[in-house]
Amino acid sequence: MAATDFKDYYAILGLNKTTSADEIKKTFRKLARKYHPDMNPGNKEAEARFKEVNEAYEVLSDPEKRKKYDQYGQYWKQAATTPGGWPGGGGNAVDFGGVDFSEYGSFDEFINALLGRAASNSGGNGRNGQWNYNNYRTGGGGGFEDFPGYENRNPGTSRDTEVTISLTLGEAFRGTSKRVATGEVSIPAGVKTGSKIRVKGKGQVDPYTKQQGDLYLKLEVLPHAFFQFDGENLVCEVPITPDEAVLGALIEVPAPEGMITVKFPAGMRSGQSLRLRGKGWPKPKKDERTDLLVKIAIVPPKELTAEERGFYEKIKANRTFTPRNTLNQMVI
C-alpha cells in the first residue's frame, strides 16, 4: 500500500488511539445513522462517508485488527493477512506497494530498517526468511516470542479467523453476499447483531501442516431510522391525528417489504400498539416471520386554519367525555 493510500481510521471517526472500544462503538453508531443511505437518499457524498465509517469501524472494533493497525500503520494489512503476520518468508520476493518484504526476516526487522534502528534480537534469525524453526517452535534462542505476529505454538494449532461485518437492516432482512479476504460469502436472511456464520476451510493456512482453519463472520446490523428490534419482533412508531384516533382510520404503514394498509380501530391512545402477525423479522432456516409492533403516537396539529379551529371549538363546547374525572380521588 502506498503511503498516499493510507486511511487514518481514527481521524475518519474523529477519535484517537486512546479511545476506548465502547466510545468507538458509540461514535460509529452516531455517524452510521447520520450518513446512512436511507437518511440521505441520492447523496453520493454521504454514501461515500457511510462506507468510510463502516470500513474504519470494521478494523477498530476488532481487537486483533486494531492492534495490527496501531502497530504497523499503513502496512497493517500485510502483517494481518499472512501466516505469522509476515509476507516475506521463504526467500520469495513479495511486493506490496513497492516494498520488497522478502529482504527482511520479520516485520520488526522491516520496521527497524525503515526507522534506521538496530534490531533488538539476534541469533538464529537470518535474513531472507532463513529462520531457525526449532527456536520458533520452542521460543528459545532467537527471541521469537518478542516478535509481534509470531506465536509460541506447536504445528497444527487451529488457524480459525474471525471477521466482523456490518450490514444495513435491508441486507440483514433479505440476505446478501459480502466480499472478504478469502472470497465471496453468502449471508442468509434474518441474521441479527451477534449472529455468527461459520465458513469451513476459509480461515488462515497453517504454515507447517498447510491445513486451513475456518472463517467465522461476526455480524452487526446497523441502526435503522424507523425500525428497531424488540426481542425477536420488529417495532416502529406511527403518528396519527386526533380525529383518526377518535374515529379510527385505514392508514398506510411501512413494513420491511413495503407499504401495507392497516386498520386502526377507533379510540386508540398514544403508546398503544397494534400487532401485525407475520410482518416482522425472518426466522433463519424457517419460512416464517416474527411480528411487527406498530406503536401509536397521537400528534395534534401545530397550526390550524380558522375553519379547523372552529370545528375543534365546537367539539370542545359539546364534549361530554373527560379523561380526568377521577383525578380528585388521587389526592393524599
C-alpha positions in Angstrom: 0.0 0.0 0.0 1.4 3.3 -1.0 1.6 6.0 1.8 -0.9 8.1 -0.1 -3.5 5.2 0.1 -3.3 5.0 3.8 -6.5 5.8 5.7 -6.5 7.2 9.2 -9.4 5.3 10.6 -9.2 7.2 13.9 -9.5 10.5 12.0 -12.4 9.2 10.0 -14.3 8.6 13.2 -13.0 11.8 14.8 -11.2 9.7 17.5 -7.6 8.9 18.6 -5.6 5.8 19.6 -6.5 6.2 23.3 -10.3 6.0 22.6 -12.0 3.0 24.4 -13.8 0.3 22.5 -17.2 1.4 23.9 -16.6 5.0 22.7 -15.6 3.7 19.2 -18.9 1.8 19.0 -20.9 4.7 20.3 -19.3 7.1 17.8 -19.8 4.6 14.9 -23.5 4.3 15.6 -23.9 8.0 15.6 -22.0 8.5 12.3 -23.6 5.5 10.7 -27.1 6.9 11.4 -26.0 10.4 10.2 -24.6 9.2 6.8 -26.9 6.2 6.3 -28.3 6.0 2.7 -31.8 5.8 4.0 -31.3 9.2 5.7 -29.6 10.7 2.7 -31.3 9.4 -0.5 -29.3 10.2 -3.6 -26.4 11.9 -1.7 -23.3 10.3 -3.1 -21.0 12.2 -0.7 -23.0 10.8 2.3 -22.8 7.3 0.8 -19.1 7.5 0.5 -18.7 8.7 4.1 -21.0 5.9 5.2 -18.7 3.3 3.5 -15.6 5.0 5.0 -17.1 5.0 8.5 -18.1 1.3 8.1 -14.5 0.4 6.9 -13.0 2.3 9.9 -15.3 0.6 12.4 -14.7 -2.9 10.9 -11.0 -2.5 11.7 -11.1 -0.6 15.0 -13.9 -2.7 16.5 -11.8 -5.9 16.1 -9.1 -6.1 18.9 -6.6 -8.0 16.7 -7.0 -5.8 13.7 -6.8 -2.7 15.8 -3.6 -4.0 17.4 -2.0 -4.6 14.0 -3.3 -1.2 12.7 -1.9 0.6 15.7 1.5 -1.2 15.5 2.1 -1.2 11.7 0.1 1.7 10.4 -0.1 1.7 6.6 1.3 -1.9 6.5 -1.2 -3.4 8.9 -2.9 -5.5 6.2 0.3 -7.2 5.1 1.0 -8.1 8.8 -2.5 -9.2 9.5 -3.4 -11.3 6.4 -0.4 -13.6 6.1 0.7 -16.6 8.2 2.6 -15.4 11.2 1.8 -11.9 10.2 4.7 -11.6 7.8 4.6 -11.6 4.0 8.3 -12.1 3.2 9.3 -15.5 4.5 10.8 -18.3 2.3 13.0 -16.1 0.2 10.4 -15.2 -2.3 10.0 -11.6 -3.4 6.7 -10.3 -2.3 5.9 -6.8 -3.5 3.4 -4.6 -1.6 3.2 -1.1 -2.9 6.9 -1.1 -4.0 8.3 -2.6 -0.8 10.1 -6.0 -1.2 9.4 -7.7 2.1 11.4 -10.7 1.2 14.5 -8.7 2.1 13.5 -8.8 5.7 13.2 -11.7 8.1 10.3 -10.3 10.1 8.1 -7.3 10.2 10.0 -5.9 13.1 13.2 -6.1 11.0 11.5 -4.2 8.3 10.3 -1.5 10.7 13.8 -1.3 12.3 15.2 -0.7 8.8 12.5 1.8 8.0 13.3 3.8 11.1 17.0 3.3 10.9 17.4 1.5 14.1 19.2 -1.7 15.0 17.3 -4.9 15.6 16.9 -5.8 19.3 17.1 -9.6 18.7 19.9 -11.7 17.3 20.9 -15.3 16.9 19.1 -17.8 14.7 17.2 -15.1 12.8 18.8 -14.5 9.5 17.6 -12.6 6.5 15.5 -13.6 3.5 13.3 -15.9 5.6 16.2 -18.1 6.9 14.8 -18.6 10.4 15.6 -21.4 12.9 12.4 -23.4 13.1 13.3 -25.0 16.5 13.8 -21.6 18.0 10.4 -20.5 16.7 8.6 -23.6 17.9 10.1 -23.6 21.4 10.5 -19.9 21.8 14.2 -20.3 22.6 17.5 -18.9 21.3 16.3 -16.4 18.7 13.8 -14.5 20.8 10.8 -15.2 18.6 8.5 -14.5 21.5 9.4 -10.8 21.2 8.2 -10.5 17.6 4.6 -9.3 17.1 2.6 -11.7 14.9 4.6 -14.8 15.9 3.1 -17.3 18.4 4.9 -19.9 20.6 2.7 -22.8 19.3 3.0 -26.3 18.0 2.4 -27.0 14.4 -1.3 -27.9 13.8 -2.8 -25.3 16.0 -6.1 -24.1 14.7 -5.9 -21.1 12.3 -9.6 -20.1 12.7 -10.2 -16.5 11.8 -13.0 -14.1 12.9 -14.1 -11.1 10.9 -16.7 -8.5 11.9 -19.1 -7.5 9.1 -21.6 -4.6 9.3 -24.9 -4.9 7.5 -27.7 -2.5 6.8 -31.1 -3.6 8.1 -32.2 -4.3 4.5 -29.2 -6.5 3.8 -29.9 -8.5 7.0 -33.6 -8.7 6.3 -33.2 -10.0 2.7 -29.8 -11.7 2.9 -26.8 -10.7 0.9 -23.3 -11.6 -0.1 -20.1 -9.9 1.1 -16.6 -10.0 -0.2 -13.9 -10.9 2.4 -10.2 -11.6 2.0 -10.9 -15.2 1.1 -13.7 -14.5 -1.4 -17.5 -14.0 -1.6 -19.5 -15.2 1.3 -23.3 -15.6 1.4 -25.2 -14.3 4.4 -28.8 -15.7 4.9 -31.9 -13.6 5.6 -32.8 -13.0 9.2 -29.4 -12.6 10.8 -29.1 -10.1 13.7 -26.4 -8.4 15.7 -24.3 -11.1 17.4 -25.1 -13.8 14.8 -22.1 -15.8 13.7 -21.6 -17.7 10.4 -19.0 -20.4 10.1 -17.4 -20.8 6.7 -15.4 -24.0 6.6 -11.9 -24.0 5.2 -11.7 -20.3 4.7 -9.5 -19.3 7.6 -5.7 -18.9 7.8 -3.4 -21.5 6.5 -1.1 -23.2 8.9 2.4 -22.7 7.5 3.6 -26.1 8.6 0.7 -28.5 8.1 -0.8 -26.4 5.2 -4.2 -27.1 6.8 -6.7 -24.2 6.6 -8.8 -23.1 9.5 -12.4 -21.9 9.4 -13.7 -18.3 8.9 -16.2 -17.0 11.4 -18.2 -14.0 10.4 -19.4 -11.9 13.4 -22.4 -9.8 12.2 -23.6 -6.4 13.3 -26.8 -4.9 12.0 -26.6 -1.1 11.7 -29.2 1.1 13.4 -32.3 2.0 11.2 -34.1 5.3 11.2 -37.6 3.7 11.6 -37.5 0.0 12.6 -35.9 -1.3 15.8 -35.8 -4.7 17.5 -38.0 -5.6 20.4 -36.7 -9.1 21.3 -37.5 -11.3 18.3 -40.0 -8.8 16.9 -39.7 -5.5 15.0 -41.2 -2.3 16.4 -41.9 1.0 14.8 -43.9 4.2 15.8 -46.6 5.6 13.5 -48.1 9.1 14.1 -51.8 9.6 13.7 -54.1 12.6 14.1 -56.6 13.2 16.9 -59.6 12.6 14.6 -58.0 9.3 13.4 -57.6 8.3 17.0 -61.2 9.1 17.8 -62.9 7.8 14.7 -60.5 5.1 13.6 -58.9 5.0 10.1 -57.2 3.0 7.4 -53.6 4.1 7.3 -50.6 3.2 5.1 -47.8 1.8 7.3 -44.2 0.9 6.3 -43.3 -2.8 6.7 -39.9 -4.2 5.8 -41.0 -5.3 2.4 -43.1 -2.2 1.5 -46.2 -0.2 2.5 -49.2 -2.0 3.8 -52.7 -0.8 4.7 -53.6 -1.2 8.4 -57.0 -0.7 10.0 -56.6 1.5 13.2 -59.6 0.9 15.4 -61.5 3.9 17.0 -60.5 5.1 20.4 -56.7 4.2 20.3 -54.4 6.0 22.7 -50.8 7.1 22.4 -48.5 4.4 23.5 -50.8 1.6 22.5 -49.6 -0.9 19.8 -51.1 -2.9 17.0 -49.5 -6.3 16.4 -49.2 -7.3 12.8 -48.6 -11.0 12.8 -46.0 -12.4 10.5 -44.8 -9.0 9.3 -41.7 -8.8 11.3 -38.2 -10.3 11.1 -37.4 -13.5 9.1 -36.7 -16.6 11.2 -33.5 -18.2 10.0 -33.9 -21.6 8.4 -37.7 -21.2 8.6 -40.3 -19.9 6.2 -41.7 -17.8 8.9 -41.5 -14.2 10.3 -41.9 -12.7 13.7 -44.5 -9.9 14.4 -44.3 -6.2 13.6 -45.5 -4.0 16.6 -46.9 -0.6 15.4 -46.7 1.8 18.3 -49.3 4.7 18.2 -48.3 8.3 18.6 -51.2 10.8 18.5 -49.9 14.1 17.1 -52.0 17.3 17.3 -51.6 19.8 14.5 -49.2 22.7 15.3 -51.2 25.1 13.1 -54.9 25.3 12.4 -57.0 27.1 9.8 -59.9 29.2 11.0 -62.3 26.5 9.9 -60.4 23.8 11.7 -60.2 25.8 14.9 -63.9 26.4 14.7 -64.6 22.7 14.5 -62.4 22.0 17.4 -64.1 24.7 19.5 -67.4 23.2 18.6 -66.3 19.8 19.7 -64.9 21.3 23.0 -68.2 23.0 23.7 -70.3 19.9 23.1 -67.9 17.3 24.5 -69.3 15.1 27.4 -66.2 12.9 27.9 -63.3 13.9 30.3 -60.4 11.6 31.0 -59.7 13.4 34.3 -62.9 12.9 36.3 -61.3 10.5 38.8 -58.1 12.6 39.5 -59.6 14.2 42.6 -59.5 10.8 44.2 -55.8 10.7 43.9 -55.2 13.5 46.4 -53.4 12.3 49.5 
